[in-house]
Amino acid sequence: MIQIGEILKQVPFFRSLGRESIDFITEKLKFKQFKSNSTICKTGDPGDKMYIVLSGKVAVTATNGEILAHIGAGNYFGEMSLLTGEPRSATVNAAEDTETFVLEKDDFDVILEKYPSISIAMSKIMSQRLRDTNAVVSEKAKQIKSGAPAGPSGSLKDKHITEVIGFCESNSLTGTLEVTHESDTAVITYDKGVLQNIKLKNFNDDEALDQMMSWEDGQFIIKPKIISFEGSKDKQAEVTPAKKTGSILVINHSMVVRKVIEKNLSSLGHTVKTVDSITDGIASLKSLKPDVIISDFKYDEISGYEFCQQIRENSSNNSIPFIFITDSNIDSDVMKQLKTVANSAIVDSQDVNHMAATVEKMIG
């Protein structure tokens, strides 16, 4: 009989835990069986579970059908997705009747809160993976001739679009990512890893991203911007002294908008926390005293104006500046109402530079 405690000790980020900690984690595991040839998870599924194989065997398969690996009793898979939350990059099928223990994200979050050292261990593993990736990119860059637009490229059958986008962000790309699917071509522009905009037909950024997420085949090519030494002295002379940084809470339903704001403000030294709902935003105020709140101008439950008033009813929050994120669809009456809010500003979601300048002005 496989000792589940011994299997957990084989997982790198559980390795340093003691017996009591392992027992606590074991209590969170759920038993689940899979018949031969059944699908356990597939490419694009939410990365919200980790699996430990007790008996049987599973096959890890790429989008092109190629079997990448077999995982047998005593091994595990899906562990990093618990921390990153990224969708599955491969499909896993039961190669034979298989028994597993499943650790779900909600339970994992409880474990992480009780044993924060796990997060540190996982971060080290992810950092090493990033260093390995950067080494590959660096080697690839040496092979690119000056002025040539070629960069890392490949097929969406081998790399899901979320992996490609994550690669561009983690490697601080300045340039473009071009993705072609059938007769459609999307061009994503990056500046130091910050997504600036997406051009795909007449879609806005969110619509374009949703469309691309459904692409299971096609080609991509990353085109880094060629950096020149010319004029570098002049540019250095333009650098302004470091400004005061602060803690920023961003509440917005759009993943693209949240990512763009977070990347931009983080690059300026600010501490940024992003959430996608009012409920999470209010919960964050209990542990975070933000210097500025960046809020959507409307939510499903209430308007941005009403949300601001609700927050400021609490005396400890009544002095927090608000920045309302708007778009071309905002109603004129809503705009007028937002302009009446004291200690606030209104910024278009596309104008990240204006937003950064407004944050720095509010922080002083």
N, C-alpha and C positions, 0 to 999 in steps of 0.2 A: 504494500500500500504506500503510495507517495505521501511523504510528509509535507503538507502545505507550507509549514514554517520554513523548511529547508529550501523549498522552491522560492519563497519570498526573499530569502537571504541571497539568492542568486541574482535578483534584480538589483542593478547597481545602486539606485538611490534608496533602497531599503537595507543595503548591506551593513550599514553602521548602526542599525537599530538593535536594541536589546530584546530579550525574550518577551517582556511585558508589552513592548511596543508592537512586536510581531503578532502577539495574541490579539491585541486590540484591532489590528488591521484584518486579521483572519476572521474576526466576528462580522466584518463589513462585507465579506465576500458572499456571492450568491451562486448556487450550483445551477448549471445549465447544460443540457445535452443537445447534440446536433447529429442528425442522421447523415450517413454518407452521401456526398454530393450536394448537401444543402449549403446555402450561403450564410455565412456568419456575419459578414459586413462587406460592403462594396464601395468602390471608388466614389467619392463625393459624399458618402454618409457622414453625419456629424461624428466628430472624434470624441465621444463622450463615455467610452468604456475601455477598460483594459481586460484582457483575457489571459488566464493561466490554464494551460493544457494539463489535465489530469491523466487522461488516457486517450488513445487514438492518435490522429495526425491531421493537420490542416495544410492546405496549399495556399501560398501567397501568389497572386496572379496579377500581372500588369494589365493595362487596358487593352493591349494588343493580343491578350490571351497567353502570353509567355509566362510559364511558371518560374517565379523568382526564387522561391525557397519552400521547403517543407519544414514544419514546426511540429515536433513530437512531444510526448509526455515529459513534464518537468521543465518545459520552456514556456514562454509568454510572448504576447504581442499587443500593440496598441498603447504602450505605456506613455510615450511622449505626447500623444494627443490629449491626455488628461490635463497637461499643463498648458500646451499651446492652444487647444481648442480648435485646431485646424481640421478640415475635413479629411477623410481617409484618402490616401494617395494610391491605394491598391485594394484589390478584392481578395477576401479570404474565404475559402470554401473548405468544408470538411472532406478530407480525402478518404476518410473511413468514419465509422461511428465514433464520435468523440465526446468526451466529458470535459467540461471546463468549470472554472470558478471565474465569476465576472465581478470586477470592481467598477462601479458606476461613478461618474464625476461628482455627484452630490455627496456620496460617501467619501470620495477622495478629498474633497474640499474640507470635510470635517477632519480627516486625517492630517491634512496639510496645516490646518489651524492648530492642531494639538502638537504636531511635530514639524515645526518650520524648517528644521535642518534638511528635510526632504527637498524642499524648494531650492535650497542652496545647492544640493547635490545635483538636482536636475538641471539647474542653470549652468553648472560647470560642464555637464555633459553636452548641453546645447551649444555652449560657447566653443567647446572642442570641435563639434560638428561644423560650426560656422567657420572656425579657423581652417578646417580641412577644405571646406567649400571655397574659402577665399584663396587658399593655396592653388586650387584648381583654376580659379578665375585668373589669378596672377600669372600662372603658366600660360593660360590661353592668351592673355594680353600680350605676352612676349612674342607670340606668333602673329599678332596683327600688325600689318604694315602701317606706317604713318599715313593718316588720311583715309584709310580703308574703313568703310562703315560696318564691316562684319564683326560680329560678336557671338556670344553663346547662342546657339539655336537648337531646334529640335522639333519633335512631334508632340502634339497634345495627347496622343495615345500612350506616350511614355511618361509625360509630365502633365499633371492636371494644371489648369490655368491658375489655381490658387497657389500651387507650388512655384510657378514661374513668377507670379506677382510677389510672393514672399521672398524669392531669391533677389529680385530687383531692390526691394526695400532693405533687406538685411545687408546687401552689399553696397548700399548708398549710391545707387545708379544716378548719374546725371546723363540724360539722353532719352531714348525712346525704346519702348517695347512694341513691336509690331506683331499682331496675331491675325492669321488668315484662316478663315473657315468657309469652305466652299467659295462663294463669290463675294463674301464679306471680309473686310479688313478693318481691324481696330488698331488705333495708334494711341498708346498710353505714354504721356510725357512725365518724366521724373526730374526732380532737382535735388541732388544729394539724398536720394532714397525717398523723397516726399512726392507722392502722387499729385501732379498738378491738374491734369485733365485727361479725359478719355474722348477720343473722336471716333464715333461709329454711327454712320448715317446721320439721322437727325435726333438721336437719343441724347438725353442728358446723361451725366456721369453715372447715376444710380441705375438708370434703365440700361445703359450700355454694359455695366458690370453684370447685371442680372442676365442679360442676353449671353454674355461670354461664359457665364458659369454653366450654361447648358451645352457648351461646345465640347464634345468628347473626342473630336478629331480635328486635324488642321495642323498648321505649322506656326512656329514663333521664332523671332530673331530679336536679340537684344542689341541695340546700337548705341554704345557709349559715345558721348560727345568728346571729340578730340580736344585735349587741353593744350594750349600754347603758352610759352613763356613770355611772349610779346606782351608788353603792357602790364606785366605783373607788378612792377615797382609802382606804377601809377595806382593800380588797384589797392596795393598795400597802404598807400597814403590815404585812401578813402575810408579805411577801416575806422569806425567810431569806437570810443571807449566803451568798456563793458557797462551794461545798464543793470539796474536792480532786477532781480528775478523773484518769482513768487510761485504760489501754489494755485493751480487753475483746475476748476471742475467744469467739464464739458458734458452737456446733456443734449443729445441729438439722436433722432431715429435712423439717420443715414450712416452706414458703416464707412462709406467713402469720405464723407464730411468729417467724421470723427478721426479717421486715420490721418487725413490731410492736416487737420488742426493739431493733432497730437504730435506728429512728426515735426511740423513747423515750429511750434512753441517749445518742444523739447530741445530742438537744435539751438534755441536761444538760451537754454539753461533753466527754463521753467520746469516745475514739477507738474505733470499733467495726469489727471485721472478722467477717463471717459466712461460714460454709461449711456444706455439707449432708452431709458424710461424715467419718468418722474419718480416712480417708486424707488428705483435704485439711486436716483439723484438725492432724494431726501435721506435715504439710508446712509449715503456717503457723507452727508453733513455731520453725522454723529461722530465720525472718526476723522474727518478732514475739515479744517477751518480754511476754506479757500480765500485767496485774496481777490479773485474774480470768478464769477460764474458765467459761463458761455452757454446760453440756452436757445433752443429752437423757439420760433415765434408762435408755434401752435403744437398741441398734442391731441391725442384722441380723447383724453379726459377733459382737459381744460385748455385755455389759451396760455401763451407765454406770459402775458400780462397778469393773468390770474395766478399763475404759478409764482411769479415774482412777489406778488402781494402776499401770497400764502407763506412764502419763505420769510419775508420781512416782518411778519406778525410776531416772530420770535425776536426778542430784543437783542439776542446775541448775533443775529444775522441781519439786522436792519441796516447795517452800514456796508454790506458787501456789494460792490459794483456789479452790474449786470451788462452783458453784451448779448443782444438778441440777433440770432442768425436768421436772415430773411432770404427770399428768392423772388423771382419774377412773378410768382403767383400770389403774392401777398395782396390782400384787399386794402384799399386806400383807408378805410375806416379803422382797420386793425393797425395800419402804420401810424395813423394819428394817435391812437390810444397808446402805442408803445412810446411815442415821442413825449408823452406826459410823465413817463416814469423818471423819477429823480435818480441821479448818479447812474446813468445807463447810456448805452450807445447802440446804434443799429448798424450792422455790417452785412454785406452780401456774402453768402456762403462761398462764392468763388474768389473773393478778394482776401486771400490769406495774409498778404502783406499789410493791408489796412487793419486786419484783425490783430496782427502782431503789434503794430504800432499803437493801436488802441489799448491793448493789454498793458504795454509798457507805460503808457501815459497814465492809466488808472493806478498802476502800482507805484508810479512816481519814482 
